[in-house]
Amino acid sequence: MTSTKIDKRVQEVLDLLRAAGATECMLVGGWVRDRILGIHSKDYDVEVYGLGYDKIVETLRPRYPVNLVGKSFGVVKISDWLDISLPRRESKCGLGHRGFEIEFDPTLTPYEATSRRDFTVNAIGLRADGSLFDPFDGRSDLKRAILRAPTEAFCEDPLRVLRGMQFAARFGFRMEERTVAMCRSVLPEFEELAAERIWGEWHKWAEKGRYPSHGLELLRETGWIEKFPPLAALCDVPYRKGRSEDLFEHTCRVCDAVSALFTREPFSEEDRTVLLLAALCHDLGRPQAIHSTGFDKGIAPGHARRGKSLATDFLESMRAPGWVVARVAPLVRLHNATISVRDESSTARRLRWMAHALAPASIRLWAALREAHTAATASSECDEAKRLQDWCAEAKDLGVWDKAPAPLIQGRNLIKWGVACGPGMGPILSRAFLAQLNGVFDDLEGGRRWFDQMSEGTSEIQG
């Protein structure tokens, strides 16, 4: 087991609280779980027993910048690295994750408090003396990579099912049968969950998931996948004729292949989120296309127009931020675009258009998704990797690898060239950009020659 040595600053806080009369102070939650797993974590959560909120503030304020924004939740925040909370009682009084009456009670025992946590792996505490408090044997569950509810109190908050989904994706956990049954029992309460909270768990699945298929399989195992109809529609639909794998399993494989890329090269948290959600959504709508066209009619189901909007609708239904939807949608739409390097001019033209069509995503992200898709499908096209490599090299040479082409000719140029300012500039700028994408010119000097020829009526504009 990895050392659970406590940070010097946190240890000082624990010592101050114990000196003020706390009967017990312990680190709880994700920091303890992650340290046992050997994962670095910088966010600390401390639970304090035997002291009221005001006494905690009085004890710490002379030494630390105390923030009281979490007072209504029984939380004292110290800068951005430590949350100190009181144990609390929760009484179920309605549906959903908000249907609770909460009472902060410093007289609760650690056992009573931890019995209400979501999973045993999150119900482990680290005392000030360095010993572990583990009443539900969470360490064994960590060793076995098992998600298990400590008690029946798990059923009082249906959001915990989706927390289980993202924990499974982050750590490669599986859920034990009794907890699966609990998840199924709270399925009717899904409708009470706020869309923003649902997105919060999907966001963690995408941003932090190292084993994304584990989270998706948990949804199917618990029956919760039915609450995400576009994903449920992938189940039991053959991916390809003559193969046992269905579209859902194929999606799981692509998601895992994308995650594998993150271990090989750096991606920002935003890029990770976008790529995994694009992998998740890349075949949404394909079941409808398959049912309407069949596999044998020469139509690429992934390009069905109905599939283009389903990814957007799916993400928007979960309140995904606009920047996520804007970047995922073109990756899904073009994930299976045909690539080939022919003559230099036609390849350059196609790449400029592709970079433009992918914005605000990029060819760099598209290539990562395409590589993962090829790896997941064990493509029989032996030259696919070489073609993709050549395609990417050309994109880098053209300067469209990580960004779309920007219009070379701007309104200020037209004014300088004698065009009157007004609505008549719009069509000229549009024609200029089309010509640029088609390779008629590739710098401002060439753009000026194009403009002069257009003005004289001696050249037709391609596009």
N, C-alpha and C positions, 0 to 999 in steps of 0.2 A: 504494500500500500504506500502511495506517495506521502511524503511528510506533510503534516497538517499544521506546520508552524505558523503562528499568527503574526501578522504584520505588527511592527513595533507601535505604530500609531493606534491601531485597533486595540492592542493589548493595554495601552495606557487608558483608553476609554473604558474598557472592561474593568480595570483596576479602580478607576474613579467611581464607577457605578456601584461596585461591590463595597467600596469604602463608605458610600452614601447610604448603604443599607439594603441593596438588592440581594434577594435571597438566591438568585441564580441569574447569570448572564451567559448567553451562548450565541455563537455564530450559527446561523441557520440557512437553509435553502440552497440556492445554486452554488454559492461559493464553496460550501462544504462538499457537495456532490462533485463539483468539478475538480477540487483538489484531490479527492480520493481517486478520481479517474485519471489524475495526472494532467489536467487541463488548467492552464493559467487563467485566473479570473481576478479582476481588479475591483469588482463591486462587492461590498460587504453588507450583510444584513445581520443585525444583532437583535435578539429578543431578550427583553428584560423582565424579570419577575420580582414582585415585592416592592416596586416603586411606582408611584403615580406619574403621570405625564409632566406635571409642573415640577416635581422634584427632579426628574431627569433633566429638564431644561435648566433648572437652577444649578445643578451640579456641573453641567458641561459648558454653559454659556461663558464663564470666565476664561476658559481655555480654548474654545473652538467657535468658529462662525456657525451658529445654530440657525437653521432655517425651519420655520414653523408651517410651511405651506401644506404639510401633510397632517396637520393637527386633527382634522376631521376623520382621518383614517388611523389615528393613534400612532403617527410616525413623526419622529424628529430626524431631520436630515442635517448631516454635517458635510458641507461643501457638496461635491459630486461623487464622493467615494464611500460614504457610510450612511445607511438608513438604520435607525434605532426604533423598534416597535414594541408595543405592549401586546401581551397575549389577549385574545378576544374570544368572546362567545358569539356564535351565530345561530339565530333561530329562523328556521324556514317559515316564511309568511306569504310566499307567492311563487309564481313560476319564474324560471330563468335564473341567470347568474346574478340578477339584481334583487331577487325576491327574498331578501334577508333583513332581519333586524340584528344590528351589530352592537354589542356591548363590550367595551374594553374592561378587562378584569385582571389586575396585576396579581390577584390571589390564586389564579388558575395554576395548576401544576403543569410542568413541561409535558407530561404524558397526555393530559387533557388537551393541551394546545396542539401537539403534533398529531393527535389522532384525527384531526380535521384537515390535515394536509391532503394534497391531491394524490401523491404517490409515495410509497415507502422510501424511494430513492431521494425524495425531497424532504423527508421527515427525520433526517439525521442532524444532530446538533453537535457543535464543538464547544466544550466548556473552556473557561478561562485558564484552567490548569492543563489544557491540551488533551484531555480525555474526551472520547466520543459518547454522545447520548443517542442510542439507537434502539428504541423500544420495539420497532417493527421489523428489525433485521434488514434494514435497507442496504447495508453493505453486501449481504449475500445476494440481494436482487441486482445490485450493481455488477457484481462478479458474474452473475448469470445473464446480465443484460435483459432483465425482466421489469416490466411495468406492472405494479400491483397496488391496488388501493389499500390503505391502512385499515379503513373501516367502512361501514355502509354510509357514512357521512359523505363519501365521494358522490353519491347520487344527488346531493342537494345542489350541485352546481354543474349543469350540463356542459359548460364551456371546458370543463376538464377533459372531455373526450378529445376536443381539438388540441388541447395542450398535450395530450398523449400522442396525438398525431405528429406534432412538431418535435416532441422529445424523441419519438421513435426515429424520425428522420435525422435528428442531430447526433444521436448516440448509437443508432443501430439496435434499439430496444425492440422486444416483442412484448405483447400484452398477455398476461395469464388469463385462463378461461373464466375465472370468477369475475374479474374486472371487465372482461369482454361482455359478460352477461349484464353487468351493471350499466355499461355503455348502451347496450340495446334497450334497457329499461327506461332510459331517459331520452330516447330518440324523439318522443312526442314533444319534448320541451325545446327542440331546436328552434322552433319559430319564435321563441321568446328571446333569443340571442340577438344582440345588436349587431348589425352588419359590420360596424367598425371593429368590434371585438373579434368577429370571425376573420376579418382581414388581418388583424394583428397576429393571429396564429398562423395563417397562411404565409404572411410575410416572414415570420421566423422559420417556417418550413423551407422557404426559398432562399433566404439570406444565409442561414446557418446549417442547412441540411447537408450532411455528408453521405447519408444513406436515404435519399428521398423516397425510394420505393418502399421502405419500411413504413413510412407514414401513410402512403397511399394504400398499402395492403391493410393497414390497421383500419382505415376507413371502410374498406370492403368487408373486413372480418366483423366489424361491429354493426354493419348495416347503415352506417352514417353516410356512405357514399350516395345513397338515394336522395339525400338532401342537396346534392350537387349534380343535378340531372345531366348536364353535358358530360361529366365524367362517368356517371352510371351508364350512359348510353354506349360507352366503349366496351363494357363488359360483355363477354360471350359473343362478340362479333369477330369473326376470324380476321386476323391481320392480312394474311395472304392465303390464297387458295392452296389447300394441301398442307397447311401448317397448323399445328395445334394451338399456337400462341394467339390470344385474342388481342384486340386493340388496347385494352387496359394494360395487359402485361407488356405489350410493346412500348406503351407510354412509360411504364415503370423503368424499362431497360434504357430508354433514351434519357430519362431524368438521371439515372445513375451514371450514365456515360458522360453527361454534362458535368455532374459533380466530380467525376474522376479528372476532368480537365483542370479543375481548380487546384488539384494537388500538384499539377505539372507546371502551371504558369500562373502569375498573379492576375487576379481580376478584382476590381473594386466591389464593395458590398452592393452597390447599385447594379453593377453588371451581373453579379451572381444572381441577384433577385430577378432581373430581366431574363437571363438565359434559362433559369430553371422554370420560370413561369411560361416561357415560350415553349420549352420542351413539354411541359404539362399540357399546353393548349394546342400543340401543333396539329393534332388530328381531330380536334373538336369539330363536329359537323361531318366527319368522314362516314360515320354509320349511316346518316341520311343519304349521302351521296352513293354509298354502296347499295343501299336498299333501292335507290331510284335508278341506278345505272348498271349495277352488276359489275363484277370484276372483269368481264370478258368483252367489254364494248369499247375498249381503247380510250377511256376517259380517265384522267388522273383524279381520283376522288378527293385528294387533299386540296385541290384547287376549286372545289365546288364553291360557288359564291356564298351559299348559305353558311359554309364553314368559316368564311372570312369574318362574319359578324359575330359568330357565336363566341369566339375568344374574347372579343371586346365586351359583349353582353355579360359573359361569365365573370370577368374581372370587375366590371362596373357594378354588378350585383353585390359584390363583396366590398364595395367602396374602396377599391384599389385606387391609389392616387393617379391623377391624370398623366403624370410623366411615365408611370409604369405602363399604363394602357397604351400610350402613344408609342412606346418603344417595342412592346411585345407584339402589337398588332401587325406591323410590317414583317417582322421576323416569321410569324406564323404564316402570313400570306405568301411569302416567298421562300419558305423553308426548303421546298423541293424544286426550286427553279433549275432549269437545265443550264449546265455550264460546259463550255468548250472554248479552247483557245484556237481560233482560226487565223485569219490574217490580222496584222497588228491594228489596223484602223477599225475593223468591225469589233474586235475585242475591246478596244478602248471605248468605243461608243457604248457597248453594252454595259461595261463597268460603270461608266459615268451615269447612265440611266439607272442602273441598279442601286448605286449609292444614293442617288436622288430619291428613288422609290422607297428605300429602307429608312430614310431619315424620319425621326431623330435617332433611330438605331443606326447600325453601321455594318459595313462588309466584315469588319473584324468580328463582331458578334454573330453575324450570319454564318461566317466560316466556322466558328466554334460550334454552333448548333448543327451545322451540316456535318462536321467531323464526328460529333457525338452520335448523330443519327446513323451515319455510315457504320460506325463501330458497333452500335446496338443491333443493327440489322444484319451484320456480317455480310455486307453487300458482296454479291458475286462479280460485280464490276471491278476487275482487278486494277484498272487504270483510274478508278475514282479518286484515290488519294493523290496520284500524280496530277490529275487535271485540277483538283482543288488547290494543290500547292502552286501550280503555274498561275491559276486564276488569282490567287492571293498575292503572288509576287507582282503580277501586272497591276493590281489595285494599289499596291504600295508605291510602285514606280509612278503611277498617275497621280498620287497624292489623294486618293479617295478611299484609302484603307480604313480610316477611322473617322471620316467626315464626308458629308455630301459636298459636291461642287457648289461654290458660291458664285452667284452671277458676276461676271467680270464687268459688264456694262451696267452702270447705275444711272439713276435719274440725273445726278449732277453731271455725268458725262454727256448725256443728251442735251442738257442745257448749254454746256460748253460748245457742243457741236451745232448749236443753232435751233434746237427743238424748243418750241414754246412750252412753258410749264403748264400742265393741265391734264385732263383725262386722256388726251391723245397719246400721252407718253406710255400708258399701260400696255396697249397692244404692241408697241415697238419693243418694250422691255421683254414681254413674253416671247416674241419672235426671236429676239436676241438670245435669250436663254436657251430656247430650243435649238438654235443654231450652234450655240456653244456645246450643249450636250451631245449634239450629233457630230462634233469635231470640225465644224466649219472654221472655227478659230479657237486658239487656246491661250491667247494673251490679249491685253487691251489694244495693242497696236493692230493685231489682226482683227479685233472687234471694230476698230475704227474703219479699216478697209471694207469690212462687211457692211458697215453702216453707209459708207459712201456709195458702195455699189447698189445697196438697196434703195438709197435715195434717188439714184440715177435710173433705177428700174432695169439694171443690166444683170441682176442675179436673182434667182429664186432661192428662197430660204428653205432648207431641208427641215423636216420634222413633221 
